[in-house]
Amino acid sequence: MSLKIETYCHIRSNRIWRDGTLLFESPGTDLKGFLKSAYKFLNPGHAKFYKMDVLSKLGFLAAEVLSPTFDRELSPEDTAVILSNTHSTWVTDIRHQETISDEDRFFPSPAIFVYTLPNIMTGEISIRHRFRGENAFFIFEKFNPEFLTDYINSLIMSEKAKACLGGYVDQSTDGYDVFVYYLRSGKNDEEKPEHTAGEVKRLYEMINEVKQEII
């Protein structure tokens, strides 16, 4: 049985695409302004969004874009969240370090410190959508479609999950890069891309000609 990717989302350069079609853009704004306007556009009604760090906001927005496709008839334990990136929580780590490095301005903030683990993002997504399946976050030198497809396919083929939100959500001091997709077992639409490393790599690179905004 070959698994099919039902839907996918890119977030790059202050733009959001769903299945390769531009869904939203906010040109001429900084990252903070883009995230705020994208949240208002999607209107998820989740006020905790404003307390999240940027990495969690990016992952949250990508999941929200794909959420109309989520199979709500599955039990919460049947949907996994398997995400990855390259820089972990580097930008938030820098912010946290700044709060403790100057003895004269020592003000460590628990609100920042809590987001110095990348799996907090997967937790925020799981809480929002009531996913209670396997939850994992992996860090690689670059986007790694081979690992992601092998891991997610194994989860579903072994019946440890029936659906999965997977992909790559990265933020560095140079910019951000988001590619997240959703698949579930039992779907075999011939027009949908197969969940193979080659197809995931192709989808990831669909929008790669768009230059990333500098934070």
C-alpha angles and dihedrals in degrees: 000000000000117000120226129213106236099192140348140194136208124195113189138138095006091306134109123208127189116198090345095306120114108248104171140359137181107188121188096026130108121246093267091053092046093052092048094048092045090052091051091048093052091039098199094167094229108134093185086075090084091059095054126099119248095263092055091045091054093050092043092053093048091052090047091054090054097039097097087068096050112116103240092184092070117094113255090249092060098068120077129196113212115172137160145183144171106240101041106205094328097142093049090045089057091051091050092048090053090058093057106030098074112066091198092054100034107160112144109189121210087202089064098035094057089064096054090099119072094214088069085077093056087047092053090051092047093050092049095050098030094242113164101169126105111323120196141156124198132192122213136168088251140352106310112198093168093062095041095050094044092048097045094042089051091051093052098039090051089049093240087126136015097198137019142195106210142163146080130312113176135170129178136160087270098055144288138279127194129182116160130165140182131218137166137189120257094042117111107165104164091212093059121090117258119247097247129129091249094052094044090050090049093051092046090054096046092096098029094114088072110095116231121246115244114239 
